[in-house]
Amino acid sequence: MEGSYLYSMVQISGTYTEREKKSNALGKQLEGLVNSYAKSGWEFFRMDPFQVVVNPGCMGGIFGGRQAVYNDYVVTFRKRASVPGKDLSSQVGCQG
């Protein structure tokens, strides 16, 4: 199993107010997340953007509600898998 990895993915919001944007809120959130996972042996691997589309509910549709689109990110961490045949379930995820 040389070269095998376990992966953990965390969704973070990419939508902020102007004040939060100026204060580097996303950078601080990402830094804290990466450091928290690093303490548990996870390596930052990548960060990818994606959009979440939320349709209006039943009543919202009746009264002219519109779709809401949010820009989020998924942050991927990885760490080397352990000995082949060993239960790896205890290594997945991070408490942080």
N, C-alpha and C positions, 0 to 999 in steps of 0.2 A: 504493500500500500504506500510505497514511497511516493511523495508528491501529492497525496490525497489531503483534501482540506474539508473542514466543517465550515459552514457559513451561517451567519446570523444577520438578519436584516431588520432595520428599524426605520419606520416612517417618521419624517419630521415635516413640519409645515414650512412652506416657503412664502406664506402670506403674512405681511407685517404692516404696521402703521408706518407713516413717514418718520415719526420719532424713533421707533424701534429700528428702522432701516439705518438711520443716521448713527445710532448707538451700536451698530454692528451686532444686533441681537442674534441673527442667524449664525454668524461666526462664533459668538460666545456659546451658543447652544451646541453647535457642532464640536467645538473644542472640549466642552465638558463631557459630551457623549463619547468622543474618541478616547479621552483620558480615562473615563470610567471603564470602558471596555478593555483598554490596554492593561489596566491593573488586574484584569481577570484573564490575561493572556491572549486576548484577541488583537489582531492586526487590522488597521483600517485598510480596506481593499479598494472601494470606490463609492461614488455618490452619483445617483442618476435622478434626473427630474421626471416627473409624470404629472398628468392632470387628473383630477377627480371631478366628475360631473355629477351634481346632485339635482335630480328632478324634483319639481314641486310635488308635494303630497296631494291627496285627493281634493281637499278643500282649497289648497293653494292653486291647483289647476283650474278649479271652478272660478276663482276670483282673480285670475290673471297672473298667477305666480309664474316666474320664469326659472329656467335652469340657472344654477350657480356653478361656476367653474373655479376650482381652487388649484393652485400650483403647489405641489408637494415634492418631497424628495425621499428616496429610499437610500439609506446609508448601509453599505455592506461591509461586514467584518469577516475575517477568516482566521482560522488557526489550524495547524497541522493535526491531522487525525492521529489517534493513538495506535497502539499495537493492533494488528489485524485480528479480528475475531472477538475483540473486547467490546463490551457494551459502552457505546459512546454517548448515550442519552444524558448522562450527568454533565457532559461538556457543552451541551447546546444551550444558548441563551446567556444572559448576563443579568445579574441582580445589581443594579446600580443606579 
